[in-house]
Amino acid sequence: MLNIALVAGSGRSNSQSGKVARFLRQRLIQLGHTSDAQSHVIDLGLAPLPLWPSDDTGPWPLFCKQLAAADAVVIISPEWNGMACPAIKNFFIYASKAELAHKPGLLVGVSSGVGGAYPISELRASSYKNCRLCYLPEHLIVRGVEKVLNSPQPSDENDQRLHTRIDYALDILVKYAQALGPVRASIDMTDPAFANGM
């Protein structure tokens, strides 16, 4: 079984992004890809990181351990005003290659309406540079989030289609995690000349 970390990137407590993260975690467990002990939801709304830079690292030491142990990461970002929200951007200032380098990452955009694509584009463009997270070519967009993923059983046709797409994307994530494990282990990440990406 794999160790998988899911980052709910909303700065709000009781967020829809947190709901999506917990649904995906439960689905990974049901599909036999991970266990209760080997999967963690890092909810930035319930345990916010201080705005970087800060003398107070808040919950980062715990997050750091969970991310370093993970074989794969799911990044869930709500769309706020057509952008990835500040909490997830702040998260990526904390994250380094020590926690995330050469691990597969599944991006999930969340929208209360028909949006959700902009955070995917924004995070693909800028968030991986120094942490070296390897985003999958596959991603998920959860539109109309209040109406979907509220129970294990789909509520309508749209919810059913999303459930099916989730299983497909999670299967791809797992296959990438299995394939990238030996690659990651063979890369020397100690050279200080290459501490940051280009």
Backbone as CSV, one residue per row, in Angstrom:
resi,resn,N_x,N_y,N_z,CA_x,CA_y,CA_z,C_x,C_y,C_z
1,MET,0.834,-1.194,0.000,0.000,0.000,0.000,0.869,1.244,0.000
2,LEU,0.331,2.298,-0.574,1.068,3.544,-0.696,0.724,4.511,0.430
3,ASN,1.647,5.400,0.696,1.420,6.498,1.621,1.048,7.713,0.774
4,ILE,-0.124,8.260,0.986,-0.626,9.355,0.156,-1.062,10.517,1.034
5,ALA,-0.573,11.709,0.698,-0.962,12.935,1.395,-1.893,13.739,0.506
6,LEU,-2.959,14.244,1.097,-3.921,15.070,0.365,-3.950,16.450,1.019
7,VAL,-3.706,17.479,0.231,-3.635,18.839,0.746,-4.898,19.583,0.333
8,ALA,-5.735,19.922,1.325,-6.930,20.731,1.093,-6.500,22.182,1.184
9,GLY,-6.427,22.852,0.043,-5.776,24.144,-0.050,-6.591,25.364,0.285
10,SER,-7.784,25.216,0.781,-8.592,26.377,1.152,-8.155,26.915,2.505
11,GLY,-8.207,28.232,2.645,-7.922,28.847,3.930,-9.119,28.895,4.851
12,ARG,-10.250,28.403,4.406,-11.474,28.423,5.209,-11.621,27.121,5.998
13,SER,-12.076,27.234,7.225,-12.399,26.024,7.974,-13.721,25.480,7.437
14,ASN,-13.914,24.201,7.540,-15.134,23.560,7.035,-15.353,23.855,5.553
15,SER,-14.287,23.803,4.775,-14.343,24.158,3.356,-14.825,22.994,2.488
16,GLN,-15.272,23.349,1.308,-15.632,22.328,0.323,-14.385,21.592,-0.163
17,SER,-13.246,22.277,-0.205,-11.991,21.617,-0.583,-11.632,20.539,0.427
18,GLY,-11.874,20.822,1.710,-11.652,19.814,2.742,-12.571,18.620,2.556
19,LYS,-13.810,18.897,2.185,-14.764,17.814,1.928,-14.263,16.941,0.776
20,VAL,-13.791,17.576,-0.282,-13.278,16.833,-1.439,-12.064,15.998,-1.031
21,ALA,-11.159,16.583,-0.247,-9.963,15.851,0.201,-10.354,14.603,0.996
22,ARG,-11.297,14.757,1.907,-11.703,13.607,2.720,-12.417,12.548,1.869
23,PHE,-13.192,12.979,0.878,-13.840,12.024,-0.024,-12.781,11.242,-0.803
24,LEU,-11.786,11.941,-1.351,-10.743,11.274,-2.132,-9.927,10.315,-1.267
25,ARG,-9.630,10.726,-0.049,-8.900,9.848,0.866,-9.694,8.572,1.128
26,GLN,-10.983,8.719,1.410,-11.817,7.553,1.672,-11.892,6.648,0.443
27,ARG,-11.945,7.252,-0.734,-12.010,6.454,-1.960,-10.697,5.690,-2.178
28,LEU,-9.569,6.330,-1.908,-8.278,5.639,-2.013,-8.223,4.427,-1.084
29,ILE,-8.773,4.588,0.112,-8.812,3.479,1.075,-9.736,2.373,0.563
30,GLN,-10.920,2.740,0.079,-11.885,1.754,-0.426,-11.329,0.974,-1.614
31,LEU,-10.543,1.635,-2.447,-9.967,0.979,-3.627,-8.730,0.153,-3.285
32,GLY,-8.296,0.196,-2.021,-7.166,-0.600,-1.584,-5.809,-0.012,-1.935
33,HIS,-5.762,1.269,-2.281,-4.498,1.909,-2.649,-3.706,2.392,-1.434
34,THR,-4.398,2.655,-0.336,-3.757,3.133,0.876,-4.578,2.646,2.070
35,SER,-4.100,2.944,3.246,-4.830,2.567,4.455,-5.098,3.811,5.279
36,ASP,-5.877,3.638,6.312,-6.189,4.739,7.220,-4.914,5.316,7.833
37,ALA,-3.972,4.442,8.143,-2.729,4.881,8.778,-1.735,5.483,7.788
38,GLN,-1.902,5.197,6.499,-0.932,5.639,5.498,-1.458,6.757,4.607
39,SER,-2.485,7.437,5.026,-2.988,8.561,4.247,-3.356,9.685,5.201
40,HIS,-3.068,10.902,4.778,-3.272,12.059,5.641,-3.898,13.195,4.846
41,VAL,-4.876,13.866,5.448,-5.399,15.097,4.884,-4.748,16.252,5.624
42,ILE,-4.054,17.082,4.870,-3.487,18.318,5.392,-4.474,19.417,5.014
43,ASP,-5.250,19.861,5.988,-6.313,20.842,5.732,-5.835,22.219,6.177
44,LEU,-5.518,23.062,5.204,-4.961,24.380,5.498,-5.982,25.342,6.087
45,GLY,-7.250,24.972,6.068,-8.277,25.762,6.735,-8.370,25.434,8.212
46,LEU,-8.178,24.170,8.550,-8.243,23.743,9.949,-6.917,23.931,10.675
47,ALA,-5.818,23.845,9.941,-4.482,24.035,10.531,-3.695,24.965,9.609
48,PRO,-3.984,26.265,9.664,-3.359,27.201,8.719,-1.871,27.412,8.979
49,LEU,-1.158,27.578,7.885,0.250,27.938,7.969,0.367,29.451,8.103
50,PRO,1.262,29.942,8.949,1.481,31.388,9.007,1.951,31.891,7.638
51,LEU,1.622,33.121,7.321,2.070,33.708,6.069,3.595,33.732,6.057
52,TRP,4.181,33.149,5.031,5.630,33.063,4.933,6.198,34.401,4.475
53,PRO,7.356,34.869,4.967,8.188,34.251,5.999,7.672,34.568,7.395
54,SER,7.910,33.655,8.304,7.431,33.832,9.664,8.376,33.127,10.624
55,ASP,8.521,33.695,11.806,9.319,33.023,12.836,8.570,31.825,13.411
56,ASP,7.249,31.837,13.247,6.399,30.751,13.751,6.060,29.839,12.580
57,THR,6.539,28.614,12.609,6.270,27.691,11.505,4.918,27.000,11.632
58,GLY,4.192,27.264,12.716,2.863,26.678,12.883,2.906,25.171,12.751
59,PRO,1.980,24.587,11.956,1.927,23.128,11.821,2.901,22.572,10.780
60,TRP,3.767,23.423,10.196,4.637,22.928,9.123,5.505,21.733,9.524
61,PRO,6.113,21.674,10.711,6.928,20.492,11.035,6.153,19.173,10.902
62,LEU,4.889,19.160,11.317,4.066,17.957,11.159,3.785,17.700,9.682
63,PHE,3.376,18.757,8.952,3.102,18.605,7.518,4.349,18.096,6.792
64,CYS,5.489,18.632,7.167,6.758,18.257,6.540,6.992,16.752,6.662
65,LYS,6.776,16.195,7.837,6.953,14.755,8.059,5.962,13.944,7.222
66,GLN,4.698,14.390,7.191,3.679,13.670,6.430,3.983,13.693,4.933
67,LEU,4.425,14.831,4.433,4.742,14.952,3.010,6.001,14.169,2.648
68,ALA,7.005,14.218,3.496,8.243,13.483,3.226,7.992,11.978,3.168
69,ALA,7.060,11.486,3.976,6.743,10.055,3.995,5.846,9.633,2.833
70,ALA,5.222,10.583,2.182,4.237,10.264,1.132,4.908,9.769,-0.144
71,ASP,4.247,8.819,-0.796,4.661,8.349,-2.119,4.021,9.175,-3.225
72,ALA,2.913,9.823,-2.908,2.175,10.631,-3.879,1.392,11.692,-3.121
73,VAL,1.037,12.751,-3.840,0.349,13.876,-3.221,-0.838,14.287,-4.090
74,VAL,-1.937,14.624,-3.438,-3.103,15.192,-4.119,-3.223,16.635,-3.637
75,ILE,-3.236,17.572,-4.573,-3.325,18.998,-4.257,-4.699,19.493,-4.674
76,ILE,-5.493,19.931,-3.701,-6.858,20.392,-3.962,-6.903,21.899,-3.754
77,SER,-7.269,22.628,-4.805,-7.305,24.086,-4.711,-8.657,24.622,-5.149
78,PRO,-9.283,25.422,-4.290,-10.494,26.107,-4.729,-10.125,27.249,-5.664
79,GLU,-11.067,27.621,-6.496,-10.887,28.787,-7.359,-11.516,29.990,-6.676
80,TRP,-10.698,30.966,-6.346,-11.163,32.219,-5.745,-10.866,33.347,-6.718
81,ASN,-11.908,33.966,-7.235,-11.742,35.078,-8.176,-10.838,34.699,-9.348
82,GLY,-11.005,33.490,-9.852,-10.240,33.038,-11.002,-8.804,32.672,-10.688
83,MET,-8.476,32.465,-9.417,-7.095,32.166,-9.031,-7.058,31.033,-8.015
84,ALA,-5.869,30.444,-7.876,-5.623,29.547,-6.747,-5.625,30.405,-5.490
85,CYS,-6.188,29.904,-4.404,-6.331,30.725,-3.201,-4.990,30.921,-2.490
86,PRO,-4.886,31.969,-1.663,-3.618,32.294,-1.008,-3.038,31.171,-0.148
87,ALA,-3.875,30.385,0.512,-3.361,29.343,1.417,-2.530,28.303,0.677
88,ILE,-2.971,27.907,-0.522,-2.217,26.884,-1.253,-0.950,27.471,-1.850
89,LYS,-0.983,28.730,-2.255,0.232,29.377,-2.762,1.266,29.505,-1.636
90,ASN,0.796,29.880,-0.448,1.671,29.984,0.722,2.278,28.614,1.057
91,PHE,1.482,27.559,0.937,1.951,26.188,1.177,3.168,25.874,0.308
92,PHE,3.111,26.286,-0.958,4.204,25.956,-1.869,5.451,26.802,-1.631
93,ILE,5.344,27.878,-0.876,6.546,28.604,-0.474,7.268,27.821,0.634
94,TYR,6.505,27.164,1.484,7.090,26.313,2.527,7.686,25.032,1.938
95,ALA,7.006,24.424,0.984,7.388,23.100,0.479,8.693,23.152,-0.303
96,SER,9.526,22.150,-0.095,10.800,22.075,-0.801,10.955,20.696,-1.431
97,LYS,12.086,20.524,-2.091,12.338,19.215,-2.703,12.491,18.107,-1.660
98,ALA,12.864,18.486,-0.442,13.004,17.479,0.616,11.689,16.747,0.863
99,GLU,10.579,17.431,0.693,9.277,16.818,0.923,8.643,16.253,-0.360
100,LEU,8.837,16.920,-1.498,8.005,16.621,-2.658,8.725,16.225,-3.939
101,ALA,10.043,16.335,-3.991,10.735,16.138,-5.265,10.487,14.767,-5.880
102,HIS,10.156,14.795,-7.160,10.009,13.609,-7.990,8.922,12.664,-7.490
103,LYS,7.921,13.248,-6.834,6.735,12.494,-6.444,5.580,12.920,-7.346
104,PRO,4.681,11.990,-7.683,3.548,12.374,-8.524,2.526,13.191,-7.741
105,GLY,1.984,14.192,-8.416,0.965,15.039,-7.809,-0.265,15.113,-8.694
106,LEU,-1.412,14.850,-8.112,-2.683,14.991,-8.815,-3.299,16.320,-8.413
107,LEU,-3.561,17.173,-9.396,-4.195,18.461,-9.139,-5.704,18.325,-9.207
108,VAL,-6.381,18.985,-8.261,-7.845,18.987,-8.217,-8.298,20.428,-8.051
109,GLY,-9.027,20.937,-9.032,-9.616,22.270,-8.931,-11.029,22.158,-8.395
110,VAL,-11.436,23.123,-7.576,-12.755,23.096,-6.944,-13.461,24.417,-7.217
111,SER,-14.733,24.324,-7.610,-15.519,25.528,-7.867,-16.957,25.312,-7.431
112,SER,-17.564,26.375,-6.889,-18.984,26.281,-6.550,-19.842,26.436,-7.794
113,GLY,-19.259,26.951,-8.875,-19.976,27.122,-10.132,-19.394,26.228,-11.211
114,VAL,-19.205,26.807,-12.407,-18.704,26.031,-13.546,-17.221,26.261,-13.793
115,GLY,-16.521,26.945,-12.873,-15.086,27.209,-13.021,-14.250,26.047,-12.527
116,GLY,-13.082,26.383,-11.982,-12.197,25.375,-11.413,-10.955,25.094,-12.221
117,ALA,-10.904,25.588,-13.469,-9.746,25.301,-14.324,-8.565,26.227,-14.045
118,TYR,-8.834,27.454,-13.609,-7.742,28.414,-13.425,-6.725,27.997,-12.363
119,PRO,-7.135,27.459,-11.214,-6.121,27.001,-10.249,-5.229,25.902,-10.822
120,ILE,-5.801,25.041,-11.653,-5.013,23.978,-12.278,-3.902,24.605,-13.121
121,SER,-4.283,25.544,-13.971,-3.318,26.207,-14.845,-2.267,26.964,-14.048
122,GLU,-2.710,27.706,-13.042,-1.792,28.511,-12.233,-0.794,27.641,-11.478
123,LEU,-1.265,26.574,-10.860,-0.373,25.718,-10.084,0.582,24.927,-10.983
124,ARG,0.115,24.526,-12.145,1.007,23.852,-13.098,2.140,24.791,-13.528
125,ALA,1.826,26.074,-13.645,2.807,27.036,-14.145,3.859,27.427,-13.119
126,SER,3.497,27.454,-11.833,4.427,28.074,-10.898,4.733,27.287,-9.631
127,SER,3.922,26.368,-9.212,4.094,25.814,-7.865,5.148,24.722,-7.750
128,TYR,5.544,24.116,-8.849,6.444,22.958,-8.789,7.929,23.326,-8.838
129,LYS,8.257,24.586,-9.150,9.622,24.969,-9.507,10.677,24.513,-8.496
130,ASN,10.543,24.904,-7.252,11.567,24.555,-6.273,11.304,23.229,-5.577
131,CYS,10.053,22.838,-5.463,9.766,21.577,-4.760,9.850,20.366,-5.680
132,ARG,9.869,20.591,-6.988,10.037,19.528,-8.000,8.930,18.485,-8.001
133,LEU,7.740,18.847,-7.539,6.596,17.934,-7.607,6.260,17.657,-9.068
134,CYS,5.992,16.417,-9.401,5.698,16.006,-10.780,4.191,15.876,-10.972
135,TYR,3.594,16.914,-11.527,2.150,16.857,-11.754,1.813,15.879,-12.869
136,LEU,0.780,15.099,-12.634,0.281,14.188,-13.656,-0.303,14.988,-14.818
137,PRO,-0.303,14.413,-16.020,-1.011,15.073,-17.119,-2.526,15.023,-16.920
138,GLU,-2.972,14.157,-16.056,-4.398,14.050,-15.697,-4.683,14.965,-14.513
139,HIS,-5.870,15.546,-14.466,-6.302,16.314,-13.294,-7.807,16.171,-13.138
140,LEU,-8.321,16.692,-12.038,-9.760,16.668,-11.774,-10.252,18.086,-11.554
141,ILE,-11.476,18.353,-11.985,-12.145,19.614,-11.669,-13.507,19.260,-11.082
142,VAL,-13.729,19.713,-9.865,-15.003,19.453,-9.186,-15.833,20.725,-9.285
143,ARG,-16.804,20.715,-10.194,-17.672,21.868,-10.408,-18.982,21.671,-9.642
144,GLY,-19.606,22.796,-9.256,-20.836,22.690,-8.480,-20.613,21.861,-7.237
145,VAL,-19.519,22.164,-6.523,-19.017,21.274,-5.469,-20.020,21.022,-4.348
146,GLU,-20.897,21.974,-4.070,-21.862,21.763,-2.986,-22.834,20.621,-3.281
147,LYS,-23.002,20.293,-4.573,-24.005,19.302,-4.978,-23.429,17.917,-5.225
148,VAL,-22.115,17.775,-5.145,-21.495,16.483,-5.451,-20.595,16.021,-4.309
149,LEU,-20.279,14.750,-4.314,-19.364,14.122,-3.350,-19.822,14.294,-1.907
150,ASN,-21.121,14.323,-1.711,-21.674,14.466,-0.365,-21.961,13.138,0.309
151,SER,-21.873,12.052,-0.452,-22.083,10.722,0.110,-21.339,9.713,-0.754
152,PRO,-21.106,8.520,-0.238,-20.399,7.515,-1.044,-21.148,7.145,-2.324
153,GLN,-22.466,7.263,-2.286,-23.255,6.934,-3.464,-23.580,8.200,-4.251
154,PRO,-23.390,8.183,-5.584,-23.674,9.372,-6.392,-25.142,9.783,-6.288
155,SER,-25.371,11.099,-6.269,-26.735,11.614,-6.121,-27.443,11.802,-7.455
156,ASP,-26.688,11.951,-8.539,-27.292,12.129,-9.860,-26.265,11.758,-10.928
157,GLU,-26.619,12.014,-12.176,-25.753,11.630,-13.294,-24.417,12.376,-13.267
158,ASN,-24.428,13.661,-12.950,-23.182,14.436,-12.873,-22.270,13.908,-11.776
159,ASP,-22.864,13.601,-10.635,-22.097,13.053,-9.522,-21.521,11.690,-9.902
160,GLN,-22.295,10.873,-10.596,-21.830,9.552,-11.033,-20.644,9.682,-11.980
161,ARG,-20.740,10.617,-12.927,-19.650,10.829,-13.880,-18.371,11.259,-13.146
162,LEU,-18.542,12.120,-12.138,-17.395,12.573,-11.356,-16.787,11.423,-10.539
163,HIS,-17.624,10.598,-9.943,-17.130,9.436,-9.185,-16.276,8.536,-10.086
164,THR,-16.766,8.304,-11.296,-16.050,7.443,-12.236,-14.724,8.063,-12.634
165,ARG,-14.735,9.373,-12.881,-13.504,10.072,-13.265,-12.498,10.079,-12.110
166,ILE,-12.982,10.208,-10.899,-12.117,10.173,-9.713,-11.393,8.830,-9.629
167,ASP,-12.121,7.731,-9.782,-11.493,6.413,-9.709,-10.421,6.265,-10.782
168,TYR,-10.701,6.782,-11.975,-9.748,6.732,-13.086,-8.486,7.524,-12.733
169,ALA,-8.641,8.742,-12.239,-7.496,9.598,-11.912,-6.682,9.031,-10.746
170,LEU,-7.361,8.485,-9.744,-6.644,7.911,-8.602,-5.840,6.680,-9.015
171,ASP,-6.376,5.898,-9.934,-5.650,4.733,-10.443,-4.373,5.180,-11.158
172,ILE,-4.458,6.254,-11.935,-3.280,6.785,-12.619,-2.257,7.286,-11.601
173,LEU,-2.726,8.003,-10.578,-1.833,8.498,-9.536,-1.055,7.355,-8.887
174,VAL,-1.741,6.291,-8.569,-1.113,5.131,-7.930,-0.058,4.509,-8.845
175,LYS,-0.368,4.400,-10.128,0.588,3.807,-11.072,1.832,4.684,-11.214
176,TYR,1.642,5.993,-11.242,2.796,6.896,-11.280,3.620,6.773,-9.997
177,ALA,2.955,6.668,-8.856,3.671,6.549,-7.579,4.536,5.299,-7.563
178,GLN,3.992,4.203,-8.058,4.750,2.960,-8.106,5.942,3.067,-9.051
179,ALA,5.733,3.748,-10.183,6.794,3.870,-11.180,7.882,4.859,-10.756
180,LEU,7.499,5.946,-10.089,8.472,6.975,-9.732,9.254,6.670,-8.452
181,GLY,8.809,5.705,-7.670,9.524,5.363,-6.442,10.999,5.070,-6.680
182,PRO,11.336,4.130,-7.594,12.746,3.837,-7.843,13.491,5.003,-8.501
183,VAL,12.802,5.771,-9.320,13.429,6.937,-9.949,13.855,7.924,-8.875
184,ARG,12.941,8.231,-7.967,13.212,9.189,-6.887,14.386,8.703,-6.025
185,ALA,14.402,7.406,-5.732,15.464,6.857,-4.884,16.830,6.935,-5.553
186,SER,16.867,6.980,-6.891,18.145,6.978,-7.607,18.695,8.380,-7.872
187,ILE,17.948,9.426,-7.541,18.377,10.802,-7.816,19.079,11.385,-6.595
188,ASP,20.260,11.949,-6.825,21.005,12.611,-5.752,20.442,14.022,-5.585
189,MET,19.805,14.282,-4.458,19.220,15.601,-4.210,20.020,16.397,-3.186
190,THR,21.281,16.004,-2.953,22.072,16.673,-1.919,22.961,17.779,-2.458
191,ASP,23.108,17.917,-3.766,24.019,18.912,-4.342,23.464,20.318,-4.103
192,PRO,24.133,21.140,-3.292,23.622,22.476,-2.985,23.574,23.399,-4.197
193,ALA,24.325,23.080,-5.258,24.299,23.916,-6.454,22.948,23.885,-7.145
194,PHE,22.170,22.843,-6.882,20.888,22.696,-7.547,19.742,22.659,-6.532
195,ALA,19.870,23.469,-5.498,18.839,23.488,-4.460,17.513,24.014,-4.987
196,ASN,17.556,24.941,-5.939,16.341,25.539,-6.499,16.198,25.195,-7.974
197,GLY,14.971,25.222,-8.428,14.724,24.980,-9.838,15.100,26.190,-10.683
198,MET,15.114,26.025,-11.991,15.482,27.124,-12.892,14.241,27.899,-13.327
